[in-house]
Amino acid sequence: MWLHTVFSACVVLFSVHYVLGQMWEFGALSPNLEVIARYEGDFEPSDKIKNIDITVPNCYVLHYIVVVVYPSSRTTSAPLVKFTGSTRTVTIAYKPWETSASAYELIAQGLPFEGCV
């Protein structure tokens, strides 16, 4: 019975991965942040890398980025997700042998400069 319970818990946890997706956060989430950019897209099975350049509006400073990758039912691989601050680029990459069919959502938040017109 114990083994059955552990197996059932593993199945439930594995299923949640497909429904909720995987999340990466960069920066610090703080009060009063405003959404300054939002990007959504899909990975086809043949796609292995996406570079998303974040456009920050004038008078704003980028503070926080959240990336969520929603795998398809055929995907069990987790991508590598990284943020390069100097270019404001988020990279989502799968290894060549991994199945990459998935969707992604990126939300960037920031604060306005004090006194910027």
Secondary structure by P-SEA (a helix, b strand, c coil): caaaaaaaaaaaaaaaaaaccbbbbcccccccccccccccccccccccbbbbbbbbcccccccbbbbbbbbcccccbbbbbbbbccccbbbbbbcccccccccbbbbbbbbbccccc
